[in-house]
Amino acid sequence: MSNGANGKEPHMIIENIDLAFGGTKAITDISFTVYKGEICAVIGPNGAGKSSMLNVINGVYIPQKGSITFEGKKFSKMKPHSAAVMGIGRTFQNIALFSGMSVVENIMTGRNLMMKSTWIENALGIGRCKREEIEHREACEEIIEFLGLQSIRKTQVSALSYGLQKRVELGRALAAEPKMLLLDEPIAGMNIDEKLDMACFIQEVNYNRGTTIVLIEHDMGVVMDISDHVVVMDYGAKIGDGTPEEVKNDQKVIDAYLGVSH
């Protein structure tokens, strides 16, 4: 199988990652490359280690072996804060919004790392505080418009449907202006219209903003439609790596996932 590079520049290189919890192996010797500007899908049956892989990439889990090279800098371990500062954004399988806050307030929290004013400036409303607040609100309003959330911008997120909450979580991740976005099952639990909308938003983020995207998804129709590159995992190991067409026709993948009901 080819690696799906198509002459693109590597954005992230994952080399020989091993991750275990006690005596249980979650990831075994996985290596793959994510190329700048692509949509890379990581697929596989439940329990294949996909979410663990994302947790290694953004520093939630520290692997026992291996390294990650992001934009030319090599790391044997990563911290979530460092990953965010370097430009790696993340959404989660289970929505992690502030339920008592409004849509715009949740999206504003995504700007926290970009705020330079001190707590004194914020408390007194002096210095960079007001200028930053205007800049960050403008950026958030642009995201709200992009995601079609204008009519609910002041609504408390706990009052929103699951699909809209997922959209708000995407907005919060975009507010940090990530260079790479990790999406953990972004369309899970949605109805068909919500899935189509979210798939379009993901493609627009990739195409119009130039954001590299790594996503985990079980909906094979969406994966095959929007991905440039697919990595397949099964029982913590990589069993496929290539274009959607190559992966779809690989017998190991068919046996382990696409052609078998799990």
C-alpha positions in Angstrom: 0.0 0.0 0.0 1.1 3.6 -0.7 1.3 6.0 2.2 -1.1 8.5 0.7 1.5 11.3 0.7 1.1 12.5 -2.9 4.2 14.6 -2.6 2.9 16.5 0.5 5.1 17.7 3.3 4.8 15.6 6.6 3.0 17.5 9.3 3.3 14.8 12.0 5.3 11.6 12.0 4.3 8.9 14.5 7.1 6.3 15.0 6.9 3.0 16.8 4.4 3.9 19.5 3.8 1.4 22.2 1.2 2.1 24.9 0.2 -0.3 27.7 -2.0 0.0 30.8 -0.6 -2.5 33.4 -0.2 -5.7 31.4 -2.7 -4.7 28.7 -1.3 -3.4 25.4 -3.5 -0.6 23.9 -1.1 0.2 21.0 1.6 -2.0 19.6 4.5 -0.5 17.5 2.4 1.9 15.4 4.0 4.2 12.9 2.3 6.5 10.3 2.6 9.9 8.8 0.0 12.7 8.6 0.7 15.1 5.7 0.2 18.8 5.8 -3.3 19.9 4.7 -4.9 16.4 4.5 -7.8 14.8 6.2 -6.5 11.6 7.8 -9.0 9.1 9.1 -8.1 6.6 11.8 -10.6 3.7 11.7 -11.1 0.3 13.2 -13.4 -1.8 15.4 -14.4 -0.7 18.9 -11.4 -1.3 21.2 -8.9 -1.0 18.4 -6.9 1.7 20.2 -8.0 4.7 18.1 -8.9 7.1 20.9 -5.8 6.0 22.8 -3.8 7.0 19.7 -5.3 10.5 19.8 -4.6 10.7 23.5 -0.9 9.9 22.8 -0.8 12.6 20.1 -2.0 15.4 22.3 -0.3 14.2 25.5 -3.1 12.8 27.6 -1.3 9.4 27.5 2.5 9.0 27.6 3.7 6.0 25.6 6.2 3.6 26.9 8.0 3.6 23.5 8.2 5.6 20.4 8.1 9.3 19.3 6.0 11.9 17.6 7.5 14.6 15.3 5.3 17.6 14.9 6.4 20.3 12.4 9.9 19.0 12.5 10.3 18.8 16.3 10.6 15.4 17.8 9.1 14.4 21.2 9.2 11.2 23.2 6.4 12.5 25.3 3.9 15.4 25.0 1.9 17.4 27.5 -1.7 18.5 26.6 -0.8 22.2 27.3 2.3 22.0 25.1 0.3 20.3 22.3 -2.3 23.1 22.4 0.4 25.8 22.4 2.0 24.2 19.4 -1.3 24.2 17.5 -2.8 20.8 18.1 -6.6 21.2 18.8 -9.0 18.5 20.0 -12.6 17.5 20.3 -13.7 14.5 22.3 -15.9 11.4 21.9 -17.9 12.5 24.9 -18.8 16.2 24.7 -16.7 18.3 27.0 -18.5 21.7 27.0 -19.3 24.0 29.9 -23.0 23.1 30.2 -24.0 26.2 32.2 -22.4 28.6 29.7 -23.8 30.0 26.5 -22.6 29.1 23.0 -20.5 32.2 22.6 -19.0 31.9 26.1 -18.0 28.3 25.4 -16.4 29.3 22.1 -14.6 32.2 23.8 -12.9 29.7 26.2 -11.0 28.3 23.1 -9.2 31.7 22.9 -7.7 31.4 26.4 -4.2 30.4 25.2 -4.1 33.4 22.9 -4.8 36.0 25.6 -1.7 37.9 26.7 -3.1 40.4 29.2 -2.4 39.8 32.9 -5.0 39.1 35.6 -4.4 42.7 36.9 -5.2 44.1 33.5 -8.3 42.0 33.3 -9.4 42.9 36.8 -9.0 46.6 36.2 -10.0 46.7 32.6 -6.8 48.4 31.5 -3.9 47.8 29.1 -4.3 45.0 26.6 -7.5 43.7 28.2 -10.2 45.7 26.2 -8.3 45.4 22.9 -7.9 41.6 23.3 -11.5 41.1 24.3 -12.6 42.9 21.1 -10.2 40.9 18.9 -11.2 37.6 20.5 -14.9 38.3 20.3 -14.6 39.2 16.6 -12.8 35.9 16.0 -15.5 34.0 17.9 -18.3 35.7 16.0 -16.7 34.7 12.7 -16.7 31.1 13.9 -20.3 31.3 15.0 -21.3 32.6 11.6 -19.2 30.0 9.8 -20.9 27.2 11.8 -24.4 28.7 11.5 -24.9 29.2 15.2 -26.0 32.9 15.1 -29.6 32.2 16.2 -28.4 30.3 19.3 -25.3 32.2 20.2 -26.6 33.3 23.6 -28.4 29.9 24.4 -27.0 27.8 27.3 -25.4 24.7 25.7 -27.3 22.3 28.0 -30.5 23.3 26.2 -29.1 22.4 22.7 -29.5 19.1 20.8 -26.6 16.7 20.7 -25.8 17.6 17.1 -25.6 21.3 17.9 -23.5 20.7 21.0 -21.0 18.8 18.8 -21.0 21.8 16.5 -20.2 24.2 19.4 -17.4 21.9 20.5 -15.9 22.1 17.0 -16.3 25.9 17.2 -14.4 26.0 20.5 -11.6 23.9 19.0 -11.4 26.2 16.0 -11.3 29.3 18.3 -7.7 28.3 19.2 -6.7 28.5 15.5 -5.1 25.0 15.5 -2.7 23.9 12.8 -3.9 20.3 13.3 -7.3 19.3 14.6 -8.0 15.9 16.2 -11.6 14.9 16.0 -12.8 11.9 18.0 -16.0 10.6 16.4 -17.3 14.0 15.3 -20.6 12.7 13.8 -21.4 9.9 16.2 -25.0 10.0 17.5 -26.2 12.5 14.8 -29.1 12.1 12.5 -28.5 12.1 8.7 -28.9 15.9 8.2 -26.6 16.7 11.1 -24.0 14.2 9.8 -24.1 15.8 6.3 -23.7 19.3 7.9 -20.8 18.3 10.1 -19.0 16.5 7.2 -19.3 19.7 5.2 -18.0 21.8 8.1 -15.0 19.5 8.5 -14.2 19.7 4.7 -14.5 23.5 4.8 -12.2 23.8 7.8 -9.7 21.7 6.0 -10.0 23.4 2.6 -10.7 27.0 3.5 -8.6 27.3 6.7 -5.8 24.8 5.6 -6.2 22.9 8.8 -4.7 19.4 8.9 -7.3 17.0 10.3 -7.0 13.6 12.0 -10.4 12.1 12.8 -11.7 8.9 14.2 -15.0 7.9 12.7 -17.2 4.7 12.4 -19.4 5.9 9.5 -17.5 4.5 6.5 -19.6 6.5 4.0 -18.3 9.7 5.6 -14.7 8.4 5.9 -14.5 7.3 2.3 -16.1 10.6 1.1 -14.0 13.2 2.9 -10.7 11.5 3.7 -7.4 11.8 1.7 -5.7 9.1 3.8 -6.9 6.3 6.0 -5.0 4.4 8.8 -6.7 1.2 10.0 -6.2 -0.2 13.5 -7.2 -3.5 15.0 -6.4 -4.8 18.5 -3.9 -1.9 18.9 -1.9 -2.7 15.8 -1.9 -1.0 12.4 -3.2 -3.2 9.6 -3.8 -0.7 6.8 -2.4 2.6 5.6 -3.3 4.2 2.3 -5.9 6.1 0.2 -9.6 5.4 0.9 -9.7 3.3 -2.3 -6.7 1.2 -1.3 -7.9 0.6 2.2 -11.4 -0.3 1.0 -10.0 -3.0 -1.2 -7.4 -4.4 1.3 -8.3 -7.9 2.3 -6.9 -7.6 5.9 -9.1 -4.5 6.4 -12.1 -6.2 5.0 -11.6 -9.2 7.3 -11.0 -7.2 10.4 -13.5 -4.4 10.0 -15.3 -3.4 6.8 -16.6 -6.9 6.0 -17.2 -8.2 9.5 -19.9 -7.2 11.9 -18.4 -6.3 15.3 
